[in-house]
Amino acid sequence: MTISIGILGGTFDPIHKQHIYIAEQAQKYFNLAAVHLVLAKQSPFKTVSKVSYQDRFHMLQLAVQHLPKLVADQREAAQNQLSYTIDTLLSFRQQFPTARLAFIIGMDALQTLPQWHQADFLQELTHFIVAPRIGFEPPSWVTFADPAQLTTTPAGLFFLLPCIADNTAATEIRSYLHSHRDNARLPSLLDPAVLTYIKQHNLYE
């Protein structure tokens, strides 16, 4: 039987509940064997984090520690360059040569997909599971496929995840942590173990 592996990449700076929600929803709806949350060493679209890779990965581990279908993945840790999706997908293809790969992205990121590094090659390696975002519509060049096709087609299709991701942003959370404002809201945004780790290590101060 062919298995399907979900991949959710990000700097996770910090990992928050919306990341976990999307990963869990994708795993359940598409019956994925697992969803790997791949921590980027350095995204080409973001500035360098002030928090170390090790701290971000430890927070990721804490966030998924009780979720057996979600995997904290540090395959990009050894990279000394920008983290490109194409390299990550090639690594997964080597590890899981017969699996269906499904890369999970938000509707906002989908609109920039043609500008990604080696974008044309990406669809030869993976399907895309797209999480709707408030205020973003699908690009005109995307047609969503029937979910059943994820396991019957090797790669190259787009699937819509039937849930709405809110617009929680890690930048907003970092601002709360740095300014010590909206502390009452932080437990609704961050896993308790992640929030404790942040406070114990004075991250984002």
C-alpha positions in Angstrom: 0.0 0.0 0.0 1.3 3.4 -0.9 1.6 5.8 2.0 1.3 9.6 1.9 3.6 11.8 3.9 2.7 15.4 4.7 5.4 18.1 4.9 5.0 21.5 6.6 8.0 23.6 6.5 8.8 26.8 8.4 11.1 28.8 10.6 8.6 28.2 13.5 9.8 31.3 15.3 8.1 30.3 17.5 5.9 27.3 16.7 2.3 28.2 17.5 -1.0 26.5 17.7 -2.1 27.4 14.2 0.9 25.5 12.8 -0.2 22.5 14.8 -3.9 22.9 13.9 -3.1 22.9 10.1 -0.8 19.9 10.4 -3.3 17.9 12.4 -6.2 18.8 10.1 -4.2 17.9 7.0 -3.1 14.6 8.6 -6.7 13.6 9.5 -8.5 14.8 6.4 -6.1 13.2 3.9 -5.2 10.2 6.1 -1.5 11.0 5.9 0.8 8.5 7.6 2.5 11.4 9.3 3.2 15.1 8.9 6.8 16.2 9.2 7.2 19.7 10.5 10.5 20.6 8.9 12.4 23.4 10.7 14.1 25.7 8.2 17.6 26.7 8.9 17.1 30.0 7.1 14.2 30.8 4.8 15.0 32.9 1.7 11.8 34.9 2.4 12.6 35.9 6.0 15.3 37.7 8.0 17.7 35.7 10.2 16.1 34.7 13.5 17.5 36.0 16.7 16.6 32.6 18.3 19.0 29.7 17.6 18.0 26.7 15.5 18.5 24.5 18.6 16.0 26.6 20.6 13.4 26.6 17.8 13.8 22.9 17.3 13.4 22.2 21.0 10.2 24.3 21.0 9.0 22.3 18.0 9.7 19.0 19.8 7.7 20.3 22.8 4.7 21.3 20.6 4.4 17.8 19.1 5.5 15.6 22.0 2.0 14.2 22.6 1.0 14.0 18.9 2.3 10.8 17.4 1.3 11.6 13.8 3.4 14.8 13.8 7.1 14.6 13.5 9.6 17.3 14.5 12.1 17.2 11.6 15.6 18.8 11.7 16.9 17.5 8.4 17.9 21.1 7.4 20.0 21.6 10.5 23.3 20.8 8.8 22.7 23.3 5.9 25.0 26.2 5.7 22.9 28.0 3.1 19.3 29.1 2.5 16.6 26.5 2.9 15.0 25.8 -0.4 11.9 23.6 -0.7 13.4 21.7 -3.7 16.3 20.4 -1.5 13.9 19.4 1.3 11.7 17.5 -1.2 14.6 15.7 -2.8 15.7 14.6 0.7 12.2 13.2 1.4 12.1 11.5 -2.0 15.3 9.7 -1.1 14.0 8.7 2.3 10.5 7.7 1.0 11.1 6.6 -2.6 7.6 5.2 -3.1 5.5 7.5 -0.9 3.2 10.2 -2.1 4.5 13.5 -0.8 2.1 16.4 0.1 3.6 19.8 0.8 1.3 21.9 3.1 1.2 25.6 2.4 -1.2 28.5 3.1 -3.2 30.2 0.4 -1.0 33.3 0.8 2.2 31.3 0.1 0.5 29.6 -2.8 0.3 32.9 -4.7 4.0 33.2 -4.6 4.8 29.6 -5.7 5.8 30.5 -9.3 8.6 32.6 -7.8 10.0 29.7 -5.6 13.5 28.3 -6.4 13.1 25.7 -9.2 9.3 26.0 -9.0 8.7 24.0 -12.2 10.5 21.0 -10.7 8.5 21.1 -7.4 5.4 19.7 -8.9 7.3 16.7 -10.2 8.1 15.7 -6.6 5.0 16.6 -4.6 1.4 17.4 -4.3 0.3 20.5 -2.5 -2.3 20.7 0.3 -3.5 24.3 0.5 -4.9 25.8 3.8 -7.3 28.7 3.2 -6.4 32.0 4.7 -8.8 34.8 5.5 -8.5 37.5 2.8 -6.7 35.3 0.2 -8.3 33.8 -2.9 -6.9 30.9 -5.0 -4.7 32.0 -7.9 -6.4 31.7 -11.3 -3.9 29.1 -12.4 -4.8 26.6 -9.7 -7.5 23.9 -10.0 -8.2 21.8 -6.9 -8.3 18.0 -7.3 -10.5 15.4 -5.6 -8.9 14.3 -2.4 -9.0 10.6 -3.6 -6.4 11.5 -6.2 -3.7 12.1 -3.7 -2.9 8.4 -3.4 -3.6 7.5 -7.0 -1.5 10.2 -8.7 2.3 10.5 -8.1 2.6 14.3 -7.8 1.6 17.6 -9.2 -1.9 18.2 -7.9 -3.4 20.8 -5.6 -5.8 19.9 -2.8 -7.9 22.2 -0.7 -7.9 21.6 3.1 -11.5 22.3 4.3 -10.6 24.4 7.2 -9.9 28.1 7.8 -6.5 29.1 9.3 -6.7 32.3 11.2 -4.2 35.0 10.5 -2.1 34.4 13.6 1.5 35.4 12.7 4.7 34.5 14.5 5.8 38.2 14.1 2.8 39.2 16.2 3.6 36.7 18.9 7.2 37.8 19.0 6.0 41.3 19.5 3.8 40.3 22.4 6.6 38.4 24.0 9.1 41.2 23.6 6.8 44.0 24.9 5.2 41.9 27.6 1.8 42.9 26.4 -1.3 40.8 25.9 0.2 38.1 28.2 -3.3 36.8 28.8 -3.6 36.0 25.1 -0.4 34.0 24.8 -1.8 30.7 26.2 -4.3 30.7 23.4 -1.6 31.1 20.8 1.2 28.9 22.2 1.4 25.4 23.6 1.9 25.6 27.4 5.3 23.8 27.2 6.5 26.1 24.5 5.5 29.2 26.4 7.2 27.9 29.5 10.4 27.2 27.6 10.4 30.7 26.1 10.0 32.3 29.5 12.7 30.0 31.1 15.2 30.9 28.5 14.3 34.6 28.1 13.7 34.1 24.3 12.3 37.1 22.3 13.2 39.6 25.1 
